[in-house]
Amino acid sequence: MRTAEPDDAPFLQQSHTRPAIRVPLGSQVRTVHELGDRIEADERFVVCVDDTGTPPPDPDDATRVGAVTVADADWRRPELGYWLVPEHHGEGVGETAVGLLVDYVFRTYDHPAVGAAAYAFNDASRGLLESLGFEREGTTRRDRFVDGEYVDTVQYGLLREHWWADHPPSWRET
């Protein structure tokens, strides 16, 4: 992963126009300019892989395959967001990226928990969160109008002590 830069806006915008990404996120199509503004508003990282599908040692050899974000960290429990291009679903890239993001949030901010949400129909996203130790906290029924119908949003949370118990940081004394 690397920090998103304004020149990533075309990749992000083009990806969000793809129904396979837009529908599970429930996001509207944004202009390149709008996405450029959002890059600066949230902590946004671009997920990259090399030709073998693994994180590249040299960022210049990277292929952008998705994004992960942290929102609201300055004033309440941070909320995580994430997506990958469909060609890299099921390869473990998303789980690795979101795991790195969780670790980053707990190292950077003094919050006791992080949150994330997934639409009830998005089994893959809910499975990813659960595989990282997130627990279902509730459902907001008919929360968003997505692709022609109202859908439920499932809220998840992960406590700092549960994350550190399963993923002890190498820099902390245990």
C-alpha positions in Angstrom: 0.0 0.0 0.0 1.0 3.5 -0.5 -0.5 6.9 0.2 -3.0 8.0 -2.5 -1.9 11.0 -4.5 -3.9 13.3 -6.8 -2.6 11.5 -9.9 -4.4 8.4 -8.6 -7.7 10.1 -9.1 -8.3 8.8 -12.7 -7.7 5.2 -11.5 -10.1 5.7 -8.6 -12.7 7.4 -10.8 -12.5 4.8 -13.6 -12.8 2.0 -11.0 -15.8 3.5 -9.4 -17.7 3.5 -12.7 -17.4 -0.3 -12.8 -20.7 -1.8 -11.5 -18.7 -4.6 -9.8 -17.1 -2.0 -7.6 -19.8 0.7 -7.5 -22.7 -1.5 -6.5 -21.1 -3.3 -3.5 -19.9 0.1 -2.2 -23.2 1.8 -2.9 -21.2 4.7 -4.2 -22.1 7.2 -6.8 -19.9 8.0 -9.7 -17.7 11.0 -9.0 -15.7 13.2 -11.3 -11.9 13.0 -11.2 -11.9 16.5 -9.5 -14.3 15.3 -6.8 -12.1 12.2 -6.1 -9.0 14.4 -6.0 -10.7 16.5 -3.2 -11.6 13.3 -1.3 -8.1 12.0 -1.5 -7.0 15.0 0.6 -10.0 14.7 2.9 -9.7 11.1 4.1 -6.6 9.0 4.7 -6.6 7.0 1.5 -4.1 4.4 0.4 -3.8 2.7 -2.9 -3.4 -1.1 -2.9 -0.7 -2.2 -5.3 0.6 -5.6 -6.5 3.3 -6.7 -8.9 3.1 -9.1 -11.8 2.9 -12.0 -9.5 0.0 -10.5 -7.5 2.1 -9.8 -4.4 3.0 -6.4 -2.9 5.9 -5.0 -5.0 9.2 -4.0 -3.4 9.5 -1.1 -5.8 6.4 1.3 -6.1 7.4 2.1 -9.7 6.7 -1.6 -10.6 3.3 -1.5 -9.0 -0.1 -2.1 -10.6 -3.0 -0.3 -8.7 -5.7 -2.8 -7.8 -7.8 -1.0 -5.1 -8.0 1.4 -2.2 -8.4 1.4 1.5 -9.5 4.4 3.6 -9.8 5.7 7.1 -12.5 8.2 7.8 -13.5 10.1 10.9 -10.3 9.2 12.9 -9.8 12.7 14.2 -13.2 13.0 16.0 -14.7 9.5 16.7 -14.2 5.8 16.1 -12.3 5.4 12.8 -14.4 3.9 10.0 -12.6 1.8 7.4 -13.5 1.4 3.7 -11.9 -0.8 1.1 -12.4 -2.2 -2.4 -10.4 -4.1 -5.0 -10.9 -4.5 -8.7 -12.7 -7.8 -9.4 -9.7 -9.4 -11.1 -8.0 -9.6 -7.7 -10.9 -10.8 -5.6 -10.3 -14.1 -3.7 -6.5 -13.8 -3.7 -6.0 -12.6 -0.2 -5.0 -9.1 -1.3 -8.0 -7.5 0.4 -7.5 -9.3 3.7 -3.8 -8.2 3.7 -4.6 -4.6 2.8 -7.4 -4.2 5.4 -5.2 -6.0 8.0 -2.4 -3.5 7.3 -4.9 -0.6 7.6 -6.2 -1.9 11.0 -2.7 -2.1 12.2 -1.9 1.4 10.9 -5.0 2.8 12.7 -4.2 1.3 16.0 -0.6 2.4 15.8 -1.5 5.9 14.8 -4.6 6.8 16.8 -5.6 6.2 20.4 -9.1 4.9 19.7 -10.2 1.7 21.5 -11.9 0.3 18.4 -12.3 0.6 14.6 -15.5 0.1 12.6 -16.4 -0.9 9.1 -19.7 -1.6 7.3 -20.8 -3.9 4.5 -24.1 -4.3 2.7 -26.0 -7.4 3.8 -25.8 -8.8 0.2 -22.0 -8.5 0.1 -21.0 -11.8 1.6 -17.3 -11.5 0.5 -16.9 -8.2 2.3 -18.6 -9.4 5.4 -16.4 -12.6 5.3 -13.3 -10.5 5.0 -14.2 -8.4 8.1 -15.0 -11.5 10.1 -11.8 -13.3 9.1 -9.9 -10.3 10.6 -11.8 -10.6 13.9 -14.4 -7.9 13.3 -17.7 -8.6 15.2 -21.1 -7.8 13.9 -22.5 -5.0 16.0 -25.9 -4.4 14.3 -27.8 -3.8 11.1 -29.2 -0.6 9.8 -32.3 -1.7 7.9 -33.0 -0.3 4.4 -30.1 2.1 4.9 -29.2 2.9 1.3 -30.7 2.9 -2.1 -28.3 0.8 -4.1 -28.8 -0.2 -7.7 -32.6 0.2 -7.7 -33.5 -1.0 -4.2 -33.1 -0.2 -0.5 -30.5 -2.5 1.2 -29.4 -3.2 4.8 -26.0 -2.2 6.1 -24.3 -4.5 8.6 -22.1 -2.6 11.1 -18.9 -4.2 12.4 -16.4 -3.3 15.1 -13.0 -4.5 16.2 -11.6 -3.8 19.6 -7.9 -2.8 20.0 -7.2 -5.5 22.6 -8.7 -8.2 20.4 -6.5 -7.1 17.4 -3.3 -7.0 19.5 -4.1 -10.4 21.1 -4.3 -12.0 17.6 -1.7 -9.8 15.9 0.9 -8.7 18.4 3.0 -5.9 17.0 6.7 -6.6 16.8 7.6 -3.2 18.1 5.6 -3.6 21.4 6.9 -5.5 24.4 4.7 -8.5 25.0 
